Amino acid sequence: MFCAILLAVGDPADAQRTKDPRIGVLGAPEEPRFSEVVAGLKQGLSDLGYAPQGFQIIEVKVARADEGAAKAMVEDLLRQRVHVLFLIGSRLLKPVREASAEVPVVFITPGDPVSAGLVASLARPGGNTTAMTFEYPELSGKRLELLKEIAPRIRRVLALYDPGDPSSTQGIVAARRAATSLGLVLVERVARQREELVRGLEAMSDADAYLSIPGGFPTGFYDELTRSANAKRIPAMVHARSEGTPGALASYGASDAPIAHEAARLVDKILKGAKAGDLPVERPTKFELVINLRTARQIGLTIPPRMLARADKLIR
């Protein structure tokens, strides 16, 4: 799944006096996800009283692995004197800090920012950084458990993950623990680039279910991954329902756009003078289980009645 980082630039008092703040959004060129996050942020700011024409969003897309380009783009945004910078992707935190050690940061992450070394603690993240998570690493294990309940006959579950992303590595560890307790075989494949993703897709022939692990390179290819699973008639569980995962059999989690909407509150606080490092890291309190009955019919799966009753939403 996905990480977004927000920065307030310059003196907070100056930002507070700015009537028309400029917000730079920097992230991987993954659609429709990038646009969903931007839309959620815009709506959140509007709901907080910012007029739609009262703030400027500067969108910048950079490949996940290109830290050099990311640093140059951050420096360019700083020269434009943006008041808030919203970064999508945990790997971008390093080039951001290299570009400016003084910039206050708020990031959204699917992992544990404390164990990843991104903040000092949830209560007091410290320094120039705070965060909002839309995921707990242990949810990868919970999703595997739900997948087993939805499709009781599964035995071998494919999981692609990016070992270069802290959130992804945390998630795969949780999935391994759950697989052991559930008596499942986790078919793990590394996916840090396109070639490895293609090999991961080929591994679906050796599995009877697919589990998405949020974070890192596979995040931008959920639609392709779920379409491949559906074509092979195996159930796919993803971290959240979005425009990028319309065909997945099931999802459990919090979606990108609502989390970006909530993150607007942190941006607002920083623009009004709060120090990022003094703002506690926020975590989601509500997760939705969505089951797609159209996909179930497509792959020939009958959903157990107890899971139909348990779902927060059924796609018919």
DRENRO-6363 format. One record per residue (C-alpha): residue number from 1; x, y, z; residue in one letter. Coordinates in steps of 0.5 Angstrom, whole numbers, m for minus. Layout:
N
<r><pos>NUM</pos><px>X</px><py>Y</py><pz>Z</pz><code>a</code></r>
...
end
This chain:
316
<r><pos>1</pos><px>0</px><py>0</py><pz>0</pz><code>m</code></r>
<r><pos>2</pos><px>2</px><py>7</py><pz>0</pz><code>f</code></r>
<r><pos>3</pos><px>5</px><py>13</py><pz>4</pz><code>c</code></r>
<r><pos>4</pos><px>4</px><py>20</py><pz>4</pz><code>a</code></r>
<r><pos>5</pos><px>8</px><py>26</py><pz>7</pz><code>i</code></r>
<r><pos>6</pos><px>7</px><py>33</py><pz>8</pz><code>l</code></r>
<r><pos>7</pos><px>11</px><py>39</py><pz>10</pz><code>l</code></r>
<r><pos>8</pos><px>10</px><py>46</py><pz>12</pz><code>a</code></r>
<r><pos>9</pos><px>15</px><py>50</py><pz>9</pz><code>v</code></r>
<r><pos>10</pos><px>18</px><py>56</py><pz>13</pz><code>g</code></r>
<r><pos>11</pos><px>16</px><py>60</py><pz>19</pz><code>d</code></r>
<r><pos>12</pos><px>10</px><py>57</py><pz>21</pz><code>p</code></r>
<r><pos>13</pos><px>7</px><py>64</py><pz>23</pz><code>a</code></r>
<r><pos>14</pos><px>8</px><py>66</py><pz>16</pz><code>d</code></r>
<r><pos>15</pos><px>4</px><py>60</py><pz>14</pz><code>a</code></r>
<r><pos>16</pos><px>m1</px><py>63</py><pz>18</pz><code>q</code></r>
<r><pos>17</pos><px>m1</px><py>69</py><pz>15</pz><code>r</code></r>
<r><pos>18</pos><px>m2</px><py>67</py><pz>8</pz><code>t</code></r>
<r><pos>19</pos><px>m9</px><py>67</py><pz>6</pz><code>k</code></r>
<r><pos>20</pos><px>m8</px><py>63</py><pz>m1</pz><code>d</code></r>
<r><pos>21</pos><px>m3</px><py>57</py><pz>2</pz><code>p</code></r>
<r><pos>22</pos><px>1</px><py>53</py><pz>m4</pz><code>r</code></r>
<r><pos>23</pos><px>1</px><py>46</py><pz>m3</pz><code>i</code></r>
<r><pos>24</pos><px>6</px><py>41</py><pz>m7</pz><code>g</code></r>
<r><pos>25</pos><px>4</px><py>34</py><pz>m8</pz><code>v</code></r>
<r><pos>26</pos><px>10</px><py>29</py><pz>m9</pz><code>l</code></r>
<r><pos>27</pos><px>9</px><py>22</py><pz>m11</pz><code>g</code></r>
<r><pos>28</pos><px>10</px><py>16</py><pz>m15</pz><code>a</code></r>
<r><pos>29</pos><px>6</px><py>17</py><pz>m22</pz><code>p</code></r>
<r><pos>30</pos><px>1</px><py>11</py><pz>m20</pz><code>e</code></r>
<r><pos>31</pos><px>m6</px><py>13</py><pz>m23</pz><code>e</code></r>
<r><pos>32</pos><px>m12</px><py>13</py><pz>m21</pz><code>p</code></r>
<r><pos>33</pos><px>m9</px><py>13</py><pz>m14</pz><code>r</code></r>
<r><pos>34</pos><px>m5</px><py>19</py><pz>m14</pz><code>f</code></r>
<r><pos>35</pos><px>m11</px><py>23</py><pz>m16</pz><code>s</code></r>
<r><pos>36</pos><px>m15</px><py>20</py><pz>m11</pz><code>e</code></r>
<r><pos>37</pos><px>m10</px><py>22</py><pz>m6</pz><code>v</code></r>
<r><pos>38</pos><px>m10</px><py>29</py><pz>m8</pz><code>v</code></r>
<r><pos>39</pos><px>m18</px><py>29</py><pz>m9</pz><code>a</code></r>
<r><pos>40</pos><px>m18</px><py>27</py><pz>m2</pz><code>g</code></r>
<r><pos>41</pos><px>m14</px><py>32</py><pz>1</pz><code>l</code></r>
<r><pos>42</pos><px>m17</px><py>38</py><pz>m3</pz><code>k</code></r>
<r><pos>43</pos><px>m24</px><py>36</py><pz>0</pz><code>q</code></r>
<r><pos>44</pos><px>m21</px><py>36</py><pz>7</pz><code>g</code></r>
<r><pos>45</pos><px>m18</px><py>43</py><pz>6</pz><code>l</code></r>
<r><pos>46</pos><px>m25</px><py>45</py><pz>3</pz><code>s</code></r>
<r><pos>47</pos><px>m29</px><py>42</py><pz>9</pz><code>d</code></r>
<r><pos>48</pos><px>m24</px><py>46</py><pz>14</pz><code>l</code></r>
<r><pos>49</pos><px>m26</px><py>52</py><pz>11</pz><code>g</code></r>
<r><pos>50</pos><px>m21</px><py>53</py><pz>6</pz><code>y</code></r>
<r><pos>51</pos><px>m24</px><py>56</py><pz>m1</pz><code>a</code></r>
<r><pos>52</pos><px>m23</px><py>51</py><pz>m7</pz><code>p</code></r>
<r><pos>53</pos><px>m20</px><py>57</py><pz>m10</pz><code>q</code></r>
<r><pos>54</pos><px>m16</px><py>60</py><pz>m4</pz><code>g</code></r>
<r><pos>55</pos><px>m11</px><py>55</py><pz>m4</pz><code>f</code></r>
<r><pos>56</pos><px>m6</px><py>52</py><pz>m10</pz><code>q</code></r>
<r><pos>57</pos><px>m4</px><py>45</py><pz>m11</pz><code>i</code></r>
<r><pos>58</pos><px>2</px><py>44</py><pz>m14</pz><code>i</code></r>
<r><pos>59</pos><px>3</px><py>36</py><pz>m17</pz><code>e</code></r>
<r><pos>60</pos><px>9</px><py>33</py><pz>m18</pz><code>v</code></r>
<r><pos>61</pos><px>10</px><py>26</py><pz>m20</pz><code>k</code></r>
<r><pos>62</pos><px>17</px><py>22</py><pz>m19</pz><code>v</code></r>
<r><pos>63</pos><px>19</px><py>15</py><pz>m20</pz><code>a</code></r>
<r><pos>64</pos><px>19</px><py>11</py><pz>m13</pz><code>r</code></r>
<r><pos>65</pos><px>27</px><py>9</py><pz>m14</pz><code>a</code></r>
<r><pos>66</pos><px>29</px><py>16</py><pz>m17</pz><code>d</code></r>
<r><pos>67</pos><px>31</px><py>19</py><pz>m11</pz><code>e</code></r>
<r><pos>68</pos><px>36</px><py>24</py><pz>m14</pz><code>g</code></r>
<r><pos>69</pos><px>30</px><py>27</py><pz>m18</pz><code>a</code></r>
<r><pos>70</pos><px>26</px><py>27</py><pz>m12</pz><code>a</code></r>
<r><pos>71</pos><px>31</px><py>31</py><pz>m9</pz><code>k</code></r>
<r><pos>72</pos><px>31</px><py>36</py><pz>m15</pz><code>a</code></r>
<r><pos>73</pos><px>24</px><py>36</py><pz>m15</pz><code>m</code></r>
<r><pos>74</pos><px>23</px><py>38</py><pz>m7</pz><code>v</code></r>
<r><pos>75</pos><px>29</px><py>43</py><pz>m8</pz><code>e</code></r>
<r><pos>76</pos><px>25</px><py>46</py><pz>m14</pz><code>d</code></r>
<r><pos>77</pos><px>18</px><py>46</py><pz>m10</pz><code>l</code></r>
<r><pos>78</pos><px>22</px><py>50</py><pz>m4</pz><code>l</code></r>
<r><pos>79</pos><px>24</px><py>55</py><pz>m9</pz><code>r</code></r>
<r><pos>80</pos><px>17</px><py>56</py><pz>m10</pz><code>q</code></r>
<r><pos>81</pos><px>16</px><py>57</py><pz>m3</pz><code>r</code></r>
<r><pos>82</pos><px>10</px><py>52</py><pz>m2</pz><code>v</code></r>
<r><pos>83</pos><px>7</px><py>53</py><pz>5</pz><code>h</code></r>
<r><pos>84</pos><px>6</px><py>45</py><pz>5</pz><code>v</code></r>
<r><pos>85</pos><px>9</px><py>39</py><pz>1</pz><code>l</code></r>
<r><pos>86</pos><px>5</px><py>33</py><pz>1</pz><code>f</code></r>
<r><pos>87</pos><px>9</px><py>27</py><pz>m1</pz><code>l</code></r>
<r><pos>88</pos><px>7</px><py>20</py><pz>m3</pz><code>i</code></r>
<r><pos>89</pos><px>12</px><py>15</py><pz>m2</pz><code>g</code></r>
<r><pos>90</pos><px>16</px><py>13</py><pz>4</pz><code>s</code></r>
<r><pos>91</pos><px>22</px><py>13</py><pz>0</pz><code>r</code></r>
<r><pos>92</pos><px>21</px><py>20</py><pz>m1</pz><code>l</code></r>
<r><pos>93</pos><px>23</px><py>22</py><pz>6</pz><code>l</code></r>
<r><pos>94</pos><px>30</px><py>21</py><pz>5</pz><code>k</code></r>
<r><pos>95</pos><px>31</px><py>26</py><pz>m1</pz><code>p</code></r>
<r><pos>96</pos><px>26</px><py>31</py><pz>3</pz><code>v</code></r>
<r><pos>97</pos><px>31</px><py>31</py><pz>9</pz><code>r</code></r>
<r><pos>98</pos><px>37</px><py>32</py><pz>5</pz><code>e</code></r>
<r><pos>99</pos><px>34</px><py>38</py><pz>1</pz><code>a</code></r>
<r><pos>100</pos><px>32</px><py>41</py><pz>8</pz><code>s</code></r>
<r><pos>101</pos><px>33</px><py>39</py><pz>15</pz><code>a</code></r>
<r><pos>102</pos><px>28</px><py>44</py><pz>17</pz><code>e</code></r>
<r><pos>103</pos><px>22</px><py>43</py><pz>14</pz><code>v</code></r>
<r><pos>104</pos><px>16</px><py>40</py><pz>18</pz><code>p</code></r>
<r><pos>105</pos><px>14</px><py>34</py><pz>16</pz><code>v</code></r>
<r><pos>106</pos><px>7</px><py>30</py><pz>16</pz><code>v</code></r>
<r><pos>107</pos><px>7</px><py>23</py><pz>13</pz><code>f</code></r>
<r><pos>108</pos><px>1</px><py>18</py><pz>12</pz><code>i</code></r>
<r><pos>109</pos><px>4</px><py>11</py><pz>12</pz><code>t</code></r>
<r><pos>110</pos><px>1</px><py>4</py><pz>12</pz><code>p</code></r>
<r><pos>111</pos><px>7</px><py>1</py><pz>17</pz><code>g</code></r>
<r><pos>112</pos><px>9</px><py>3</py><pz>24</pz><code>d</code></r>
<r><pos>113</pos><px>13</px><py>9</py><pz>23</pz><code>p</code></r>
<r><pos>114</pos><px>16</px><py>8</py><pz>30</pz><code>v</code></r>
<r><pos>115</pos><px>19</px><py>1</py><pz>28</pz><code>s</code></r>
<r><pos>116</pos><px>21</px><py>4</py><pz>21</pz><code>a</code></r>
<r><pos>117</pos><px>25</px><py>9</py><pz>25</pz><code>g</code></r>
<r><pos>118</pos><px>21</px><py>15</py><pz>22</pz><code>l</code></r>
<r><pos>119</pos><px>19</px><py>18</py><pz>28</pz><code>v</code></r>
<r><pos>120</pos><px>21</px><py>18</py><pz>36</pz><code>a</code></r>
<r><pos>121</pos><px>14</px><py>15</py><pz>38</pz><code>s</code></r>
<r><pos>122</pos><px>7</px><py>16</py><pz>37</pz><code>l</code></r>
<r><pos>123</pos><px>5</px><py>21</py><pz>42</pz><code>a</code></r>
<r><pos>124</pos><px>11</px><py>25</py><pz>41</pz><code>r</code></r>
<r><pos>125</pos><px>14</px><py>24</py><pz>34</pz><code>p</code></r>
<r><pos>126</pos><px>19</px><py>29</py><pz>35</pz><code>g</code></r>
<r><pos>127</pos><px>24</px><py>33</py><pz>31</pz><code>g</code></r>
<r><pos>128</pos><px>20</px><py>36</py><pz>24</pz><code>n</code></r>
<r><pos>129</pos><px>16</px><py>30</py><pz>23</pz><code>t</code></r>
<r><pos>130</pos><px>9</px><py>28</py><pz>25</pz><code>t</code></r>
<r><pos>131</pos><px>5</px><py>22</py><pz>21</pz><code>a</code></r>
<r><pos>132</pos><px>m2</px><py>19</py><pz>20</pz><code>m</code></r>
<r><pos>133</pos><px>m2</px><py>12</py><pz>19</pz><code>t</code></r>
<r><pos>134</pos><px>m8</px><py>8</py><pz>15</pz><code>f</code></r>
<r><pos>135</pos><px>m6</px><py>1</py><pz>16</pz><code>e</code></r>
<r><pos>136</pos><px>m3</px><py>m3</py><pz>22</pz><code>y</code></r>
<r><pos>137</pos><px>2</px><py>m8</py><pz>20</pz><code>p</code></r>
<r><pos>138</pos><px>m2</px><py>m14</py><pz>23</pz><code>e</code></r>
<r><pos>139</pos><px>m7</px><py>m12</py><pz>18</pz><code>l</code></r>
<r><pos>140</pos><px>m4</px><py>m17</py><pz>13</pz><code>s</code></r>
<r><pos>141</pos><px>m5</px><py>m22</py><pz>18</pz><code>g</code></r>
<r><pos>142</pos><px>m12</px><py>m21</py><pz>19</pz><code>k</code></r>
<r><pos>143</pos><px>m13</px><py>m20</py><pz>12</pz><code>r</code></r>
<r><pos>144</pos><px>m11</px><py>m27</py><pz>11</pz><code>l</code></r>
<r><pos>145</pos><px>m15</px><py>m30</py><pz>16</pz><code>e</code></r>
<r><pos>146</pos><px>m21</px><py>m26</py><pz>13</pz><code>l</code></r>
<r><pos>147</pos><px>m19</px><py>m29</py><pz>6</pz><code>l</code></r>
<r><pos>148</pos><px>m19</px><py>m36</py><pz>9</pz><code>k</code></r>
<r><pos>149</pos><px>m26</px><py>m35</py><pz>12</pz><code>e</code></r>
<r><pos>150</pos><px>m29</px><py>m33</py><pz>5</pz><code>i</code></r>
<r><pos>151</pos><px>m25</px><py>m38</py><pz>1</pz><code>a</code></r>
<r><pos>152</pos><px>m24</px><py>m44</py><pz>6</pz><code>p</code></r>
<r><pos>153</pos><px>m21</px><py>m49</py><pz>1</pz><code>r</code></r>
<r><pos>154</pos><px>m15</px><py>m44</py><pz>0</pz><code>i</code></r>
<r><pos>155</pos><px>m8</px><py>m47</py><pz>1</pz><code>r</code></r>
<r><pos>156</pos><px>m3</px><py>m43</py><pz>m2</pz><code>r</code></r>
<r><pos>157</pos><px>m3</px><py>m36</py><pz>m2</pz><code>v</code></r>
<r><pos>158</pos><px>1</px><py>m31</py><pz>m7</pz><code>l</code></r>
<r><pos>159</pos><px>4</px><py>m25</py><pz>m3</pz><code>a</code></r>
<r><pos>160</pos><px>8</px><py>m20</py><pz>m7</pz><code>l</code></r>
<r><pos>161</pos><px>12</px><py>m15</py><pz>m3</pz><code>y</code></r>
<r><pos>162</pos><px>18</px><py>m10</py><pz>m4</pz><code>d</code></r>
<r><pos>163</pos><px>23</px><py>m11</py><pz>1</pz><code>p</code></r>
<r><pos>164</pos><px>26</px><py>m4</py><pz>0</pz><code>g</code></r>
<r><pos>165</pos><px>19</px><py>m1</py><pz>3</pz><code>d</code></r>
<r><pos>166</pos><px>19</px><py>m1</py><pz>11</pz><code>p</code></r>
<r><pos>167</pos><px>11</px><py>m2</py><pz>11</pz><code>s</code></r>
<r><pos>168</pos><px>12</px><py>m8</py><pz>6</pz><code>s</code></r>
<r><pos>169</pos><px>17</px><py>m12</py><pz>10</pz><code>t</code></r>
<r><pos>170</pos><px>13</px><py>m11</py><pz>16</pz><code>q</code></r>
<r><pos>171</pos><px>6</px><py>m13</py><pz>13</pz><code>g</code></r>
<r><pos>172</pos><px>10</px><py>m19</py><pz>10</pz><code>i</code></r>
<r><pos>173</pos><px>12</px><py>m21</py><pz>17</pz><code>v</code></r>
<r><pos>174</pos><px>5</px><py>m21</py><pz>20</pz><code>a</code></r>
<r><pos>175</pos><px>2</px><py>m25</py><pz>14</pz><code>a</code></r>
<r><pos>176</pos><px>8</px><py>m30</py><pz>15</pz><code>r</code></r>
<r><pos>177</pos><px>6</px><py>m31</py><pz>22</pz><code>r</code></r>
<r><pos>178</pos><px>m2</px><py>m31</py><pz>20</pz><code>a</code></r>
<r><pos>179</pos><px>0</px><py>m37</py><pz>15</pz><code>a</code></r>
<r><pos>180</pos><px>3</px><py>m41</py><pz>20</pz><code>t</code></r>
<r><pos>181</pos><px>m3</px><py>m41</py><pz>25</pz><code>s</code></r>
<r><pos>182</pos><px>m8</px><py>m42</py><pz>19</pz><code>l</code></r>
<r><pos>183</pos><px>m4</px><py>m48</py><pz>16</pz><code>g</code></r>
<r><pos>184</pos><px>m3</px><py>m44</py><pz>10</pz><code>l</code></r>
<r><pos>185</pos><px>3</px><py>m44</py><pz>5</pz><code>v</code></r>
<r><pos>186</pos><px>5</px><py>m37</py><pz>3</pz><code>l</code></r>
<r><pos>187</pos><px>8</px><py>m36</py><pz>m4</pz><code>v</code></r>
<r><pos>188</pos><px>12</px><py>m30</py><pz>m3</pz><code>e</code></r>
<r><pos>189</pos><px>15</px><py>m26</py><pz>m9</pz><code>r</code></r>
<r><pos>190</pos><px>19</px><py>m20</py><pz>m9</pz><code>v</code></r>
<r><pos>191</pos><px>17</px><py>m14</py><pz>m13</pz><code>a</code></r>
<r><pos>192</pos><px>22</px><py>m8</py><pz>m13</pz><code>r</code></r>
<r><pos>193</pos><px>21</px><py>m7</py><pz>m21</pz><code>q</code></r>
<r><pos>194</pos><px>17</px><py>m9</py><pz>m27</pz><code>r</code></r>
<r><pos>195</pos><px>21</px><py>m15</py><pz>m28</pz><code>e</code></r>
<r><pos>196</pos><px>20</px><py>m18</py><pz>m22</pz><code>e</code></r>
<r><pos>197</pos><px>12</px><py>m16</py><pz>m22</pz><code>l</code></r>
<r><pos>198</pos><px>12</px><py>m20</py><pz>m28</pz><code>v</code></r>
<r><pos>199</pos><px>15</px><py>m26</py><pz>m25</pz><code>r</code></r>
<r><pos>200</pos><px>10</px><py>m25</py><pz>m19</pz><code>g</code></r>
<r><pos>201</pos><px>4</px><py>m25</py><pz>m24</pz><code>l</code></r>
<r><pos>202</pos><px>7</px><py>m32</py><pz>m27</pz><code>e</code></r>
<r><pos>203</pos><px>7</px><py>m35</py><pz>m20</pz><code>a</code></r>
<r><pos>204</pos><px>m1</px><py>m34</py><pz>m19</pz><code>m</code></r>
<r><pos>205</pos><px>m1</px><py>m41</py><pz>m23</pz><code>s</code></r>
<r><pos>206</pos><px>2</px><py>m44</py><pz>m17</pz><code>d</code></r>
<r><pos>207</pos><px>m3</px><py>m41</py><pz>m12</pz><code>a</code></r>
<r><pos>208</pos><px>m10</px><py>m41</py><pz>m11</pz><code>d</code></r>
<r><pos>209</pos><px>m11</px><py>m34</py><pz>m7</pz><code>a</code></r>
<r><pos>210</pos><px>m8</px><py>m28</py><pz>m8</pz><code>y</code></r>
<r><pos>211</pos><px>m6</px><py>m23</py><pz>m2</pz><code>l</code></r>
<r><pos>212</pos><px>m4</px><py>m16</py><pz>m3</pz><code>s</code></r>
<r><pos>213</pos><px>2</px><py>m13</py><pz>2</pz><code>i</code></r>
<r><pos>214</pos><px>1</px><py>m5</py><pz>2</pz><code>p</code></r>
<r><pos>215</pos><px>7</px><py>m1</py><pz>1</pz><code>g</code></r>
<r><pos>216</pos><px>12</px><py>m1</py><pz>m4</pz><code>g</code></r>
<r><pos>217</pos><px>13</px><py>m2</py><pz>m12</pz><code>f</code></r>
<r><pos>218</pos><px>6</px><py>m7</py><pz>m12</pz><code>p</code></r>
<r><pos>219</pos><px>2</px><py>m1</py><pz>m10</pz><code>t</code></r>
<r><pos>220</pos><px>1</px><py>2</py><pz>m16</pz><code>g</code></r>
<r><pos>221</pos><px>m1</px><py>m5</py><pz>m20</pz><code>f</code></r>
<r><pos>222</pos><px>m7</px><py>m7</py><pz>m16</pz><code>y</code></r>
<r><pos>223</pos><px>m11</px><py>m7</py><pz>m21</pz><code>d</code></r>
<r><pos>224</pos><px>m7</px><py>m11</py><pz>m26</pz><code>e</code></r>
<r><pos>225</pos><px>m6</px><py>m16</py><pz>m20</pz><code>l</code></r>
<r><pos>226</pos><px>m13</px><py>m17</py><pz>m19</pz><code>t</code></r>
<r><pos>227</pos><px>m15</px><py>m18</py><pz>m26</pz><code>r</code></r>
<r><pos>228</pos><px>m10</px><py>m23</py><pz>m27</pz><code>s</code></r>
<r><pos>229</pos><px>m12</px><py>m27</py><pz>m20</pz><code>a</code></r>
<r><pos>230</pos><px>m20</px><py>m26</py><pz>m23</pz><code>n</code></r>
<r><pos>231</pos><px>m17</px><py>m29</py><pz>m30</pz><code>a</code></r>
<r><pos>232</pos><px>m14</px><py>m35</py><pz>m26</pz><code>k</code></r>
<r><pos>233</pos><px>m21</px><py>m35</py><pz>m22</pz><code>r</code></r>
<r><pos>234</pos><px>m17</px><py>m35</py><pz>m15</pz><code>i</code></r>
<r><pos>235</pos><px>m20</px><py>m30</py><pz>m10</pz><code>p</code></r>
<r><pos>236</pos><px>m16</px><py>m24</py><pz>m9</pz><code>a</code></r>
<r><pos>237</pos><px>m16</px><py>m20</py><pz>m2</pz><code>m</code></r>
<r><pos>238</pos><px>m13</px><py>m12</py><pz>m2</pz><code>v</code></r>
<r><pos>239</pos><px>m12</px><py>m7</py><pz>3</pz><code>h</code></r>
<r><pos>240</pos><px>m18</px><py>m3</py><pz>1</pz><code>a</code></r>
<r><pos>241</pos><px>m23</px><py>m1</py><pz>m4</pz><code>r</code></r>
<r><pos>242</pos><px>m21</px><py>4</py><pz>m9</pz><code>s</code></r>
<r><pos>243</pos><px>m22</px><py>6</py><pz>m16</pz><code>e</code></r>
<r><pos>244</pos><px>m15</px><py>2</py><pz>m17</pz><code>g</code></r>
<r><pos>245</pos><px>m18</px><py>m4</py><pz>m14</pz><code>t</code></r>
<r><pos>246</pos><px>m25</px><py>m5</py><pz>m17</pz><code>p</code></r>
<r><pos>247</pos><px>m25</px><py>m12</py><pz>m19</pz><code>g</code></r>
<r><pos>248</pos><px>m22</px><py>m15</py><pz>m12</pz><code>a</code></r>
<r><pos>249</pos><px>m26</px><py>m20</py><pz>m9</pz><code>l</code></r>
<r><pos>250</pos><px>m25</px><py>m17</py><pz>m2</pz><code>a</code></r>
<r><pos>251</pos><px>m22</px><py>m11</py><pz>1</pz><code>s</code></r>
<r><pos>252</pos><px>m21</px><py>m10</py><pz>9</pz><code>y</code></r>
<r><pos>253</pos><px>m18</px><py>m3</py><pz>11</pz><code>g</code></r>
<r><pos>254</pos><px>m18</px><py>4</py><pz>10</pz><code>a</code></r>
<r><pos>255</pos><px>m18</px><py>8</py><pz>3</pz><code>s</code></r>
<r><pos>256</pos><px>m13</px><py>13</py><pz>1</pz><code>d</code></r>
<r><pos>257</pos><px>m18</px><py>18</py><pz>m1</pz><code>a</code></r>
<r><pos>258</pos><px>m21</px><py>18</py><pz>6</pz><code>p</code></r>
<r><pos>259</pos><px>m14</px><py>18</py><pz>10</pz><code>i</code></r>
<r><pos>260</pos><px>m12</px><py>24</py><pz>6</pz><code>a</code></r>
<r><pos>261</pos><px>m18</px><py>28</py><pz>7</pz><code>h</code></r>
<r><pos>262</pos><px>m17</px><py>26</py><pz>15</pz><code>e</code></r>
<r><pos>263</pos><px>m9</px><py>29</py><pz>14</pz><code>a</code></r>
<r><pos>264</pos><px>m12</px><py>35</py><pz>12</pz><code>a</code></r>
<r><pos>265</pos><px>m13</px><py>37</py><pz>19</pz><code>r</code></r>
<r><pos>266</pos><px>m6</px><py>36</py><pz>20</pz><code>l</code></r>
<r><pos>267</pos><px>m4</px><py>41</py><pz>15</pz><code>v</code></r>
<r><pos>268</pos><px>m9</px><py>46</py><pz>17</pz><code>d</code></r>
<r><pos>269</pos><px>m6</px><py>45</py><pz>24</pz><code>k</code></r>
<r><pos>270</pos><px>1</px><py>46</py><pz>22</pz><code>i</code></r>
<r><pos>271</pos><px>m1</px><py>52</py><pz>17</pz><code>l</code></r>
<r><pos>272</pos><px>m4</px><py>55</py><pz>24</pz><code>k</code></r>
<r><pos>273</pos><px>3</px><py>55</py><pz>27</pz><code>g</code></r>
<r><pos>274</pos><px>3</px><py>48</py><pz>30</pz><code>a</code></r>
<r><pos>275</pos><px>10</px><py>44</py><pz>30</pz><code>k</code></r>
<r><pos>276</pos><px>10</px><py>38</py><pz>27</pz><code>a</code></r>
<r><pos>277</pos><px>14</px><py>34</py><pz>32</pz><code>g</code></r>
<r><pos>278</pos><px>9</px><py>36</py><pz>37</pz><code>d</code></r>
<r><pos>279</pos><px>3</px><py>33</py><pz>34</pz><code>l</code></r>
<r><pos>280</pos><px>2</px><py>26</py><pz>36</pz><code>p</code></r>
<r><pos>281</pos><px>1</px><py>21</py><pz>30</pz><code>v</code></r>
<r><pos>282</pos><px>m6</px><py>19</py><pz>29</pz><code>e</code></r>
<r><pos>283</pos><px>m8</px><py>12</py><pz>27</pz><code>r</code></r>
<r><pos>284</pos><px>m15</px><py>10</py><pz>24</pz><code>p</code></r>
<r><pos>285</pos><px>m21</px><py>7</py><pz>28</pz><code>t</code></r>
<r><pos>286</pos><px>m25</px><py>4</py><pz>23</pz><code>k</code></r>
<r><pos>287</pos><px>m24</px><py>m1</py><pz>17</pz><code>f</code></r>
<r><pos>288</pos><px>m29</px><py>m4</py><pz>12</pz><code>e</code></r>
<r><pos>289</pos><px>m30</px><py>m11</py><pz>10</pz><code>l</code></r>
<r><pos>290</pos><px>m32</px><py>m10</py><pz>3</pz><code>v</code></r>
<r><pos>291</pos><px>m34</px><py>m17</py><pz>m1</pz><code>i</code></r>
<r><pos>292</pos><px>m35</px><py>m16</py><pz>m9</pz><code>n</code></r>
<r><pos>293</pos><px>m41</px><py>m21</py><pz>m11</pz><code>l</code></r>
<r><pos>294</pos><px>m40</px><py>m20</py><pz>m18</pz><code>r</code></r>
<r><pos>295</pos><px>m33</px><py>m22</py><pz>m18</pz><code>t</code></r>
<r><pos>296</pos><px>m35</px><py>m28</py><pz>m13</pz><code>a</code></r>
<r><pos>297</pos><px>m40</px><py>m30</py><pz>m19</pz><code>r</code></r>
<r><pos>298</pos><px>m34</px><py>m29</py><pz>m24</pz><code>q</code></r>
<r><pos>299</pos><px>m29</px><py>m34</py><pz>m21</pz><code>i</code></r>
<r><pos>300</pos><px>m34</px><py>m39</py><pz>m19</pz><code>g</code></r>
<r><pos>301</pos><px>m34</px><py>m38</py><pz>m11</pz><code>l</code></r>
<r><pos>302</pos><px>m40</px><py>m38</py><pz>m6</pz><code>t</code></r>
<r><pos>303</pos><px>m39</px><py>m34</py><pz>0</pz><code>i</code></r>
<r><pos>304</pos><px>m41</px><py>m37</py><pz>6</pz><code>p</code></r>
<r><pos>305</pos><px>m47</px><py>m34</py><pz>9</pz><code>p</code></r>
<r><pos>306</pos><px>m43</px><py>m32</py><pz>16</pz><code>r</code></r>
<r><pos>307</pos><px>m38</px><py>m27</py><pz>12</pz><code>m</code></r>
<r><pos>308</pos><px>m44</px><py>m24</py><pz>8</pz><code>l</code></r>
<r><pos>309</pos><px>m47</px><py>m22</py><pz>14</pz><code>a</code></r>
<r><pos>310</pos><px>m40</px><py>m20</py><pz>17</pz><code>r</code></r>
<r><pos>311</pos><px>m39</px><py>m15</py><pz>11</pz><code>a</code></r>
<r><pos>312</pos><px>m40</px><py>m8</py><pz>12</pz><code>d</code></r>
<r><pos>313</pos><px>m41</px><py>m7</py><pz>4</pz><code>k</code></r>
<r><pos>314</pos><px>m43</px><py>m12</py><pz>m1</pz><code>l</code></r>
<r><pos>315</pos><px>m42</px><py>m10</py><pz>m9</pz><code>i</code></r>
<r><pos>316</pos><px>m48</px><py>m14</py><pz>m12</pz><code>r</code></r>
end
